């Protein structure tokens, strides 16, 4: 049997990933839109917060910052100096022991050696430099000293080429010479590239000779320069993060690397070329390490590189720059820093963003901005209507009205079945839809037809009355300040969906009134930001409602008014609003006059009073008595159920009683 291997899937989106829940995202977006966010802002906020069981960008960004603090608080720089001191102490101790044991050594020679060993400078760099020409009597001492120079060389290389410290452990003179050749060839290639004289063949030849030194496997010279520049810049930041004394010691010690000054010269040449080719890297920053775990040059550079990568991830997760998208997120870097689970979460958020932007739930307006689409408004309206119906049922014991009209004569029209419909099927239209679909898919209807839910058509019934519904909603400062803004818009959307899907012969006109009043479509009202303007111009709103009723003379007028304050503004003869508080008698007189006109044409009037203002309660009660209307005082969260219930009662009493 052939051997089978299993590993992480790396072929793009995970085919076994659970399906995305767009309905949850839509609800979250709609809630923010109703609060006054634009759909673009609402989408950003949802991605930042995340959803049920799914972390958002803010949580991932918080984990990035915790990882950053962990690196700084766990580690300190200077590990290379610590290791040099340790090896130096072992060399000196071994040499002292050898001098004490060697009885054949010339006494004067022994004394001179002991004096040199005992009077070494306290600085490790100076001590290593002074011992460069020392003739070691102890083979062990000489080996420890050579380890210092070998360590320095490997650390210097590891600071620029990750993994070199381990790769060159126990390296031979030939291995070191090969590294020097690589550095020389690399310097030549970079300088040739800077002059614009290099070719792809030059890069290929370089990798053929020295590819083992680059586990990242760069595909071209620009990718090679990017990798090297990030590492080299991190090495510079590491040096700047050290104390001046540590930095001075290392610079002095670096000349002893591999016992050859050429290595340092080639590394300096490399750093200069990389800085010229990638000046945008951070070559001058520093970090404040405060931990106890000592880091050598290579490990310290890796830590600085990790910190820089975490900073890039933090910026990507912030999505605060122009044109930002989750497709910018470096998922592989996120997996390196936070683990595979974080990468999966990030991919899920990116899939969600892409799915929402490409779905029929959002659309681009003429100005390029995102908007909730009609399909999104229908889905949201269906959810809100279901919630309002549930609340209505809890309050009054009535069922939701599932039919397009009241229990009456069939209209002859049909429509696709929707969840909750109780109308009889139109068998002919249903079978015709199934046959047409089967034939279009290449099937043979004669061989049999399978019905699907999408094929079902139901017969509509005519309502005994059809209504022109003017929904007047207060958009003044107090509605926003008292937290009544979102319930008002949820109510309008639920009522709109009820009329659009169950009472198609009716007409609905939302009218918002603050200092002015204006007619709005449901999309405009849903996206309306909180308007912090003073003025409750019910007079102007009633004028617009009467115009709406006159455009539909064959429909029964229904007037629904949602407000939390007395009228404080009215229109002057020239069309300008006059605002005063407390209300002027002229404002109240103008408002009452328009209400009387609505009463004379037979409008069924219901006021929905929000808040506990006694003055408003008395005023609305008096207004309702003038026209035989009703006052309802619901809690804001029950406003939708109250408005839907009163609409059914006043505009379609048979449906309300069903």
N, C-alpha and C positions, 0 to 999 in steps of 0.2 A: 504494500500500500504506500502510495506517495505521501511524503511528509507534508502536513498542513500546518501553517503558521497563522496566528491571529494577532491583530494589533489594532490600534486606534484607527478609525476611518478618517482618511485624509483626502477624499475625492470631492470635496465641496460640501454643500448642505447635507446634513445627516439624514439619510432616507428613512431612518427609524425614529426621527424626532417626532414628538407628539404634535398634533395639529394646533395651529395658533387659534386662540380664542379672540376673534375680532369683536364679538359682541361685548365682552368686558371692556375692551379698549374703546369701543364706540361710546359706551355709557360714560366712561371716564372723560373722554374728549367732550362729549355733549355737556356734562356737568360743568366743565371749565368754560366752555363757550357760553353757557348761560350765565356764568359768573362775570363774563365780560372779556374773556381771553379771545384772541383770534384763534381759528382752528390750527394755524401753524404753531402758535404759542401753546395751545392745549396739547398738541401732539408732543412737543418738546417736554412739557410738564409730565405727561404720562410716561414717557420714556425715562425721565429722571426718577419718578416715584416707583415705577415698576407696577406689577399687578399681584393678584393673589398667587402666592407661592413662587413669585418670580422677582428677583432683585432688580432694581433699576440702576440707572447710571450713578445716582448719588451714592448708593450703597457700594458699588464697585469703586467709585472715586474715594470713598472713605477707607476702603481696604487698601487702596494704593497708598494713601497717606500713612496708614498704620504700618504698612510694610516699610515705608521710607523711614519712619521714626525708629522702627525696630533695628534697621541697619545702623543708624547713627548712634543709638543708645547701647547697642551691643558691642561695638567695635571701637578700636582706637588705632591710629597709625603709628608707625615706628617698629613694627614687628621685625623688619629686616635688621634694624639696628640692634634689637634685642638678640637676634640670632647671631649677629656678628660678635657681640659682647660674649655670648655663651661660648662660641668657638674659640675666641681669643683667650678666654680664661682657661679653657681645656688645653690649648696649645702651650700657654705659659706654665700651667701646672705640670704638664708632661715634661717640658724642658727642664724645669727645676728638679724634678725627680731624677732625670737622666744625669744632670750635672752633679747631683749629690752621689749618685751611684758610680759614676765613671772615675775610678781611682787612678787610671793611667793618664788622664788628661793633665796637661801642663797646668800648674797651679795658677800662673799668671793669666793664662787663657781662660781658665774657669772663672777667676775673679772678674775679668772683664765681661765675660758673658753674663754672669750673675748680676753685675752692676747694670748692664743694658736691660736685662729682663726686669729687674726690680724698679727701674726708674723710667718705665714706659709712660708716655703722656696719658692723662685720664681720658682724653678724647679717643674713641675707638678709631676714627679715621686717621688721626695722627699716629696712633700706635701701630696700625696696620701698615702705614706708609713707612715708619721707621724700621719695621721688621722686614721690609721688602728685600733688603740685601743681607739679612741675617743668615748665618750658616748654622742651621739647626743641628744640634747634637742628637736629638730624639727623632726617630722616624715617625712616631705617633704625632709629635708636636708639628713636624713638617706637614703631615697629612691634614691635621686640623687647620693649619694656616692655609693650605691649598684649597680646603673646603670653603674658606671665606671668599677667596677670589672666584671660585667656581659658583658659589651662592650668589655673589654680586652680579656676575655675568648672566646667570639664569634669571635672576629677578629683574635686571634691566631689560632683558628680552621679553620676559613674561608681561612686563608693563605695557609692551607694544603689541605682542602676539600672544593671545591667551593660550595657555597650555604649554608654553615653552619651558617653564620651570620643571615640569614633570618629564617632558620629552628629552631634555638635555641632562637629566640626572645620570651620573656616571658616564658622561660624554667623553669621547676620546679627543685628542688633538685634531684628528681628521674631521670629527663632527663639528668642532668649533670653527675650523677653517671653512667648512661648508656653510655654516651660518654667516660668517663674514662675507663669503662670496654672494650669498643670497641678498644680504643687505646692500652690497655694492651694486648688484644687478637691479635691485628694486629702486635704489636711488637713481641709477641711470635711466630706468624706465619712466619714473615720475618726472624727472627733469625733461626728458624727451617729450612726454605728454604735455608738460607746461608750455613747451615751445610749439606745440601743435604738429610735431614731426612723427609721432608714433603711429603705428598701424595695428589692426587687429592681430596680425601675424606676430608682432612683437609681444603682445600680451599672451598669445597662445604658447609661444616659445618659453616665455618666463614661467608659465604655470607648468609646462612639461618638465622644466628643470627643478622648480621649487614648490610644486603644488602641495606637497606634504605639509608645508608650513602654514597652509591656509585651509583649515577644516571647514570654513564657511563656504568654500567652493564658489567664489565669485564668478559671475557669467561674463563680465567685461571689466575694463579697467576702471570705469566710473564706480561700479559696485565695489571693486577692490579698494579704491580710494575712500569710499564712504565707510567701509568697515575699519580701515586703518586709522582714518581721521577721528572717528568716534573714540577709538581706543587711545590714540595718542593724546587727544584733548582731555580724556579722563585722567591720563597719567599726569598731565600738566596741572589739572585741578587738584589731584592728590598731593603733588608737591606743595602747592599753595595752601593746602589744608593743614600741612605740618607746621610745627613751631619753627621759627627761624633757625634755632640750634639744630633741630632734626634735619632740616633742609640742607644746612651747611655741611653737616656730617656726611649725608648721603652724596652730595656733590663731590666732596673730597674722596669718599670711598669709591665712587664710580670709576675713577681712573685705574683702580686695581682690578676691575672686572676682567676675568680670564687672564689676568697678568698682561693685558695688551691694551694700549690706549686707542687702537683702531676701532674697537667696538663702539666706544663712546663717540668717536668722531662720526661713524656711520649712522648712529642713532640720532645725533644732532642734525645731520644732513637730512635724515628721514623726517624728523619733526618739522624742520623748516619748510620742506617741500609740501608736506601735508597741510600745514597752516596756511601756506600761500594758495593751495588748491581749494581748501575748504575754510575760508575765513569766517563763515557763518557759524561754525561750531563754537561752543563755549570754551575758549582757551584760557580764560583768566578768572573763572569762578573758584569757589572754595566751599567746604562744608565743615561743620563743627561736630567732630566725633567725640563722644563722651563715655564710651564703654570701656570694658576691661580686656576684651579679646584683641590681642595685637595682630595687625595685618601687615604682611610684607608688601613689597612694591607691587608684585603681580596681583595679590589678593586685594590690596588697597585700590589698585586701578580698576579691578573688576567691581568692587563696591561702588566706586564713583561712576562707573559705566552703568551699573544697576540704578543708581540714583538718577542719572540722566534719563534712562529709559522710563523710570517711574514718572519723572516730570513730563515726558512726552505723552505718556498714557493719561496723566491727569489732565493735560490740555485737551487731548482727544475726547476724554470722557466729559469734559465741561461743555463741549459742543457750543462754545461761545464765540467762535471766530466765524467770519463771513463764509457762507457756502458750506458750513459744516454738515457732515452726514456721518452716520454710524459706519458707513463703508470705509471711512478713513481710519477706523480703529484697528490698530495692529494686534490682531487676536493672538498671534504666536507670541508676541512680547507679553501679552496679558497672561498667557498660559505659563510662560517662564517665571513670571513674578508672583502670580497669585494661584497658579494651579489650573488643571484642566477644567474644573467645575466653573471657574470664572470665565474661561473662554467659551464654554457652552452657553452660559448666561448672556454673554455679549453677543454671540451669534444669534441667539433667540431674539434679543432686542433688535438687532439689525434686520432679521427676517420680519419682525413685526412692523418696523418702520417701513420697509419696502412693501410689505403686503398692504398696509394702510394707504400708502401713497398710490399704489397701483390698483387698489380696489375701487368699487363704485361708491364708496362711502365718502370720499373726499374728491373735490374737483378744483381745478384752477379757474379763478375768476379772470375777467378781462384784464385786470391789473397784475395778474400773475400770482395773486395771493391764494392760499388754500381756503376752501369753503366746504361746509357740510353739504353733501349732494342731496337731491330730492330723495334718493334711496335711503340715505342715512337718516333724513328727517322722518321718513315713513317708518323705519325700524324703531327710531327713538319714540315717535308718536305712539306706535303700537305698544311699546313697553310702558309708557306713561299712562296711556288709556287703560291698560290692564291694571296698573296700580290704582288709578282713580276708581275703576269699577270695583276692585276688591275693597277699597275703603268705603265706597258707597254701599256695597253689600253689607259690610260690617255695621254701618250706621243705621241702615233702614231695612235690611233684610231683602232688598230687591236684587234681582239678577242683573248681570250686564246684558244690555240689549245687543244681541248678536246679529240682528237683521238689518238689511239696507233700508227697510221701511217698517211701518207698523203692520200688525196683522191685518192685511187688507187684500184687495184683488191683486192677482199677479199682473205685473207690468208688461210681460212678454220679453223683457230683457234678461240676459244672463250675464254671469261674471264668474271668474275662476273661484273655486272653493277656497275659503280661508279658515284657518283653525278657529273653531268655535261656531261656525255657521250651522244653522239648523234648517235652512230652506231645503226644499226637495231638489233632487238632482234633475237636470235636464238631460235625459238619457240620450236623446238624439245628438245634441251638441257634444256630449261627453264621448260617445262612440266615434263621432266624426273626428274629434281631436286625436283620439288614440290611433285611428286608421291613418290619418294624415302623418302623424309622427312616425308610425311604423314604416310607411312607404318612403318617407324622406330619409330614413336611416338605411334604406336598401332592403327592408324586409318584405315579405309577401303577406299582405293582409288576409289573403284567402287561407293561408295556413294557420291563422289564428292571431288574435290581438290580445296583448296584455295591457291592462289598465294601469296607469301610474297616477299619482296624486295630482300631478300637473295637468292631467287630462280632464279632471272633474269640473263641470260647470253646474252652477246652481241657478235656480229661477229667482229673480228678484220680485219682491212685492212692492206695490205702491204704498207710500205713506198716505195717510188720510189728509195730512197737511204738509206743506213745504214752507220752509222758513228762511227769511233773510236775517241772519244773526249778526248784530254789531257787538263786538266784544271790546269794551272800552277799558283800557288798563292804565292805571296811574303810573307814570314814569318819573315822578318828582323826586326830590332829594330824599325825602323821608322813606320812600320805598327801598332805596338802596341802603340808607343808613340803618334801618331797622331789620335788615335781613329778609325782606319780602320780595326781593328782585327775582331770585331764582324760582320760588313757588309760582310767581305770576307767569313767568315764561313757560314753565312746565305745564301750567294750566292751559295756556293758549295752544300749545303744541298738542296736548291730549285732545282738546276740543276740535282742533283742526283735523286730527286723524279720524276722530269719530265721524265727523261730517263727511270727510273725503271718502271713507270706506263704507259707511252704513247709511248715510242720508245724502246720497249724491245729488238729489234735487235741491238741496239747501245751498245757501251761499253764506260764507263767513267772511267778515271784514274786521281784522284786528285794527284798533285805533289806539295809539299811545298818546297820553296827554301829560305834559309837564307845563312849562310856561306857554308853549304852543301845543297844538295837537296835530297829528298827522296819521294818514292811513299807511299801513305797512303790510307787506306780504309776510307769510309765516317765517320765511328764511331770514328776512331782515330783522324781525322781532326776536327770533332766537339768538341771533348774533349781536343784538344791541348791547353795547357796553353800559354799565351803570352810569346814569347821567345825574351828576350832582348839581342840578339846577333847581332853584326855588320857584315855586309856582305850581298850582293845581288848576289848570284851565279846563274844567269840565264843560264850561260854556262852549268853547271851540270844539271839543270832542262831540258834543251833542249836535252841533251844526253839521259836522262831517257824517255822523250817524244818520241824520235825516236825509242828507244827500244820497247816502247809500240806499236807504229805504226807497227813495223816489226812483232810483235806477232799477228797482225790482218791485214794481207795483203789484205783481201777481202773487207775491210771497207774503206770508204772515210775518210782520216785523217783530223781532225779539231783541230786546236791549238788555245786555248784561254789563254791569259797571263794577269794576274792581278798584277800590280806592282805600286809602288810609288817612284821608284828610279832607276838611271842608274846602270848597272852591275858594281860591285866593287870587285868581286871575280871570279876566275875561277880555274879549276882543273889543277894541274901540271901533268906531265907524270906519276909520282909515285902515283897519286891519292890523294895527299894532296891539300887543297885549299890555294890559295894565295889571301890575302885581302889587298887592298890598296885604299886610298882615297886621292886625286881624282883618278879615274880609270886609270890604266895603258893602254897603247895602246895594249899590249898583251892580256889584259882581253877583250877589245872590239873586237879584231880580232878573238879570240877564240869563243866568243859569236856569232858574225856575221857568222862565218864559219858553226856553227851548224844550225843557222837559214836558211842559204842557202841550206843545205842538206834537211831541212824540205820543203823548197820551191820546190826543185827538185822532191820530191815524190808527189807533188801536194797538200800539206797541205793548207787548207784555214785558214789563220792566222788573228786573231784579238787581238790587244793590248788594254787593259783597263787601261788608265792612271789615277791615283789618285793623287790629289794635283796639284799645279800650278807652278811646277819647270820648267822654260823655257828650261834649258838644257835637262831635261828629255823629254819635248815635242819635241824638235828638234831631239833627238836621236831616239825616237820611230817613228816619222814621216819618218825618213830616213830608219829605219828597215822595216817599212810597205811597202815603195816604192820598196824595193829590192825584195819582194816576192808577190807583188800585194795584200797586206793585207790592213787592216783597223785599224785606231786608234779611240777609243771612250773615251771621257773624262767625265764620269758621276760623279754626287755627290755620296758620299759614300752610302747614303740611297737609291739611285737609281741604285746601282751596280747590284743587283739581276735582276732587270728588263732589264738592259742593256745586261747582259750576256745571259739571257734566250732569249731575242730578237735576238741577234746576232747568237746564236746557231740555232734558228729556221730559220733565214735567210740564214746562210751559210751551215748548215747541212741538213736542210729540208725546202727549199724555198717554196714548195707548202703548207706546214703546216703554215708557217709564213704568207702567203698571204690569208689563208682561213678566 
